[in-house]
Amino acid sequence: MPAERANTRDAEATGNVRVVARRETCEGSAQCMLALPDRFVLDGRSRVVVEVAEVDEADYDDVAAAVRNCPTGSLRIEF
């Protein structure tokens, strides 16, 4: 288990893990939406909207991959 993942156990247990977006830097590549269409959508200006912010343990790896793959770094996970 990566160190970053190991450090999140307490936050996950209390449900305090969320994915957030910096919409002002989003360029609308939609990589997040393609990976997790139930969690991310694009608005009328082609900027990301986080539909489901809470991240549970079962979804963490998929959400973390979407965050890593954002070409503008507009997504992040908060603990």
C-alpha positions in Angstrom: 0.0 0.0 0.0 1.5 3.4 -0.9 2.3 5.7 1.9 -0.3 8.3 0.7 -3.0 5.6 0.9 -1.9 4.3 4.3 -2.1 7.8 5.8 -5.8 8.2 4.8 -7.2 5.3 6.8 -8.4 7.5 9.7 -9.9 10.1 7.5 -11.7 7.4 5.5 -13.1 5.8 8.6 -14.8 9.0 9.6 -16.0 9.9 6.1 -13.9 13.0 5.8 -12.4 12.3 2.4 -13.7 14.5 -0.4 -12.8 15.3 -4.0 -12.9 18.9 -4.9 -12.4 20.9 -8.1 -10.8 24.2 -9.0 -13.2 25.1 -11.8 -11.3 28.2 -12.8 -8.3 26.0 -14.0 -10.4 23.3 -15.7 -10.0 23.2 -19.4 -12.8 20.7 -20.1 -10.7 17.7 -21.2 -13.3 15.5 -19.5 -10.9 12.8 -18.5 -12.5 12.7 -15.1 -15.9 12.4 -16.6 -14.9 9.6 -18.9 -13.4 7.7 -15.9 -16.2 8.3 -13.4 -19.3 9.7 -15.1 -21.5 9.3 -12.0 -19.1 11.5 -10.0 -18.0 14.2 -12.5 -19.9 16.2 -15.2 -19.1 19.2 -17.3 -21.3 22.4 -17.1 -22.3 24.5 -20.0 -18.9 26.2 -20.1 -17.1 22.8 -20.2 -15.9 23.0 -16.7 -15.9 20.2 -14.2 -18.7 19.9 -11.6 -18.3 17.4 -8.8 -21.6 15.6 -8.5 -20.5 13.3 -5.6 -17.8 14.8 -3.4 -17.6 12.2 -0.6 -15.1 9.5 -1.3 -15.5 6.2 0.5 -12.8 3.5 0.8 -14.3 1.4 -2.1 -14.1 4.3 -4.5 -10.8 5.9 -3.3 -8.5 4.3 -5.8 -10.7 5.2 -8.8 -11.1 8.8 -7.6 -7.3 9.1 -6.9 -6.6 7.9 -10.4 -9.0 10.5 -11.9 -7.3 13.2 -9.8 -3.8 12.1 -11.0 -5.0 12.0 -14.6 -6.4 15.5 -14.7 -4.2 17.3 -17.2 -4.6 20.7 -15.5 -4.4 19.5 -11.9 -7.8 20.9 -11.2 -8.9 18.1 -9.0 -7.7 17.2 -5.5 -8.6 15.0 -2.6 -9.1 16.6 0.8 -8.8 14.8 4.1 
